[in-house]
Amino acid sequence: MRYGPDDKFWVVVDPTPESEMGDVLFETSLRGLELQFKGGLTMAQNPTIFTDHQEAKYEAYGRLTAMRAAQAVLRAGRENPEARIEIYGADGKLVFEANLEDVRR
């Protein structure tokens, strides 16, 4: 597929602890991506380009879930080393679970 300077595509970047979906998934063009890099986007944020919006949403959701799981494990480990971590998606389904004792082994 050929892309010109103004053709649109989707970009997913790594989240920060404060990130929401709109922070890690955005539609842009080559011109827009150039501006993103000039504005502070770096390769350390692992930008990934997608032509399919649904694939980009899955990737963004996965990155957000992984970051939130890691934060929950760290937080719970400090507060209660015997804790169980459960993370639920927006649809209420369990997407990650772990016992901290199992994670430390």
BADREN-48500 format. One record per residue (C-alpha): residue number from 1; x, y, z. Coordinates in nm, 4 decimals, m for minus. Layout:
residues N
<guti n="NUM" u="X" v="Y" w="Z"/>
...
***
This chain:
residues 105
<guti n="1" u="0.0000" v="0.0000" w="0.0000"/>
<guti n="2" u="0.1272" v="0.3470" w="m0.0872"/>
<guti n="3" u="0.1083" v="0.6368" w="0.1609"/>
<guti n="4" u="0.1552" v="1.0031" w="0.0764"/>
<guti n="5" u="0.2196" v="1.2912" w="0.3166"/>
<guti n="6" u="m0.1480" v="1.3407" w="0.4020"/>
<guti n="7" u="m0.2813" v="0.9831" w="0.3960"/>
<guti n="8" u="m0.4134" v="0.8773" w="0.7351"/>
<guti n="9" u="m0.3034" v="0.5835" w="0.9505"/>
<guti n="10" u="m0.3104" v="0.4912" w="1.3192"/>
<guti n="11" u="m0.0225" v="0.5147" w="1.5677"/>
<guti n="12" u="0.0072" v="0.3380" w="1.9036"/>
<guti n="13" u="0.2693" v="0.4392" w="2.1618"/>
<guti n="14" u="0.3613" v="0.3081" w="2.5066"/>
<guti n="15" u="0.1450" v="0.4408" w="2.7901"/>
<guti n="16" u="0.2504" v="0.6239" w="3.1025"/>
<guti n="17" u="0.0783" v="0.5627" w="3.4376"/>
<guti n="18" u="m0.1571" v="0.8545" w="3.3649"/>
<guti n="19" u="m0.2379" v="0.7555" w="3.0052"/>
<guti n="20" u="m0.5832" v="0.6971" w="2.8669"/>
<guti n="21" u="m0.6688" v="0.5366" w="2.5330"/>
<guti n="22" u="m0.6538" v="0.8724" w="2.3499"/>
<guti n="23" u="m0.2974" v="0.9217" w="2.4714"/>
<guti n="24" u="m0.1659" v="0.5953" w="2.3268"/>
<guti n="25" u="m0.3780" v="0.5635" w="2.0099"/>
<guti n="26" u="m0.4157" v="0.8413" w="1.7559"/>
<guti n="27" u="m0.4853" v="0.8916" w="1.3878"/>
<guti n="28" u="m0.2329" v="1.0937" w="1.1918"/>
<guti n="29" u="m0.0490" v="1.1294" w="0.8612"/>
<guti n="30" u="0.3190" v="1.1471" w="0.7712"/>
<guti n="31" u="0.3020" v="1.5259" w="0.8132"/>
<guti n="32" u="0.1324" v="1.4836" w="1.1502"/>
<guti n="33" u="0.3812" v="1.2208" w="1.2640"/>
<guti n="34" u="0.6674" v="1.4552" w="1.1800"/>
<guti n="35" u="0.5061" v="1.7160" w="1.4049"/>
<guti n="36" u="0.4591" v="1.4566" w="1.6804"/>
<guti n="37" u="0.8341" v="1.3869" w="1.6774"/>
<guti n="38" u="0.9149" v="1.7578" w="1.6774"/>
<guti n="39" u="0.6757" v="1.7960" w="1.9709"/>
<guti n="40" u="0.8443" v="1.5323" w="2.1852"/>
<guti n="41" u="0.7461" v="1.1861" w="2.0610"/>
<guti n="42" u="1.0525" v="0.9610" w="2.0762"/>
<guti n="43" u="1.1437" v="0.6134" w="1.9577"/>
<guti n="44" u="1.1660" v="0.5159" w="2.3266"/>
<guti n="45" u="0.7835" v="0.5332" w="2.3287"/>
<guti n="46" u="0.7808" v="0.2492" w="2.0728"/>
<guti n="47" u="0.5545" v="0.4129" w="1.8124"/>
<guti n="48" u="0.3886" v="0.1525" w="1.5925"/>
<guti n="49" u="0.1945" v="0.2307" w="1.2728"/>
<guti n="50" u="m0.1286" v="0.0518" w="1.1781"/>
<guti n="51" u="m0.3496" v="0.0775" w="0.8726"/>
<guti n="52" u="m0.6363" v="m0.1018" w="1.0461"/>
<guti n="53" u="m0.8068" v="0.0891" w="1.3273"/>
<guti n="54" u="m0.9288" v="m0.2251" w="1.5055"/>
<guti n="55" u="m0.5779" v="m0.3759" w="1.5144"/>
<guti n="56" u="m0.4451" v="m0.0492" w="1.6545"/>
<guti n="57" u="m0.7143" v="m0.0498" w="1.9261"/>
<guti n="58" u="m0.6222" v="m0.4053" w="2.0287"/>
<guti n="59" u="m0.2553" v="m0.3092" w="2.0509"/>
<guti n="60" u="m0.3297" v="0.0048" w="2.2527"/>
<guti n="61" u="m0.5595" v="m0.1848" w="2.4874"/>
<guti n="62" u="m0.2931" v="m0.4516" w="2.5381"/>
<guti n="63" u="m0.0268" v="m0.1952" w="2.6214"/>
<guti n="64" u="m0.2561" v="m0.0156" w="2.8666"/>
<guti n="65" u="m0.3535" v="m0.3435" w="3.0320"/>
<guti n="66" u="0.0085" v="m0.4551" w="3.0697"/>
<guti n="67" u="0.1105" v="m0.1216" w="3.2215"/>
<guti n="68" u="m0.1839" v="m0.1258" w="3.4642"/>
<guti n="69" u="m0.1110" v="m0.4849" w="3.5627"/>
<guti n="70" u="0.2510" v="m0.4000" w="3.6354"/>
<guti n="71" u="0.1460" v="m0.1007" w="3.8446"/>
<guti n="72" u="m0.1055" v="m0.3082" w="4.0391"/>
<guti n="73" u="0.1505" v="m0.5779" w="4.1124"/>
<guti n="74" u="0.4040" v="m0.3235" w="4.2356"/>
<guti n="75" u="0.1484" v="m0.1407" w="4.4487"/>
<guti n="76" u="0.0049" v="m0.4564" w="4.6010"/>
<guti n="77" u="0.3506" v="m0.6002" w="4.6648"/>
<guti n="78" u="0.4412" v="m0.3013" w="4.8774"/>
<guti n="79" u="0.1134" v="m0.3068" w="5.0670"/>
<guti n="80" u="0.0531" v="m0.6816" w="5.1028"/>
<guti n="81" u="0.2993" v="m0.9381" w="4.9678"/>
<guti n="82" u="0.0326" v="m1.2125" w="4.9822"/>
<guti n="83" u="m0.2147" v="m1.0174" w="4.7666"/>
<guti n="84" u="m0.4015" v="m1.1416" w="4.4635"/>
<guti n="85" u="m0.4136" v="m0.9117" w="4.1602"/>
<guti n="86" u="m0.7177" v="m0.9025" w="3.9311"/>
<guti n="87" u="m0.7596" v="m0.6576" w="3.6448"/>
<guti n="88" u="m1.0875" v="m0.6265" w="3.4571"/>
<guti n="89" u="m1.1482" v="m0.4774" w="3.1143"/>
<guti n="90" u="m1.4042" v="m0.2100" w="3.0368"/>
<guti n="91" u="m1.6522" v="m0.4896" w="2.9566"/>
<guti n="92" u="m1.6153" v="m0.6340" w="3.3080"/>
<guti n="93" u="m1.4274" v="m0.9443" w="3.1955"/>
<guti n="94" u="m1.1181" v="m1.0565" w="3.3832"/>
<guti n="95" u="m0.8130" v="m0.9869" w="3.1653"/>
<guti n="96" u="m0.5272" v="m1.0491" w="3.4128"/>
<guti n="97" u="m0.4932" v="m1.2298" w="3.7444"/>
<guti n="98" u="m0.1985" v="m1.3355" w="3.9576"/>
<guti n="99" u="m0.1047" v="m1.4233" w="4.3123"/>
<guti n="100" u="0.2012" v="m1.2228" w="4.4152"/>
<guti n="101" u="0.3541" v="m1.5287" w="4.5761"/>
<guti n="102" u="0.3391" v="m1.7049" w="4.2356"/>
<guti n="103" u="0.4870" v="m1.4017" w="4.0567"/>
<guti n="104" u="0.7893" v="m1.3886" w="4.2881"/>
<guti n="105" u="0.8888" v="m1.7540" w="4.2278"/>
***
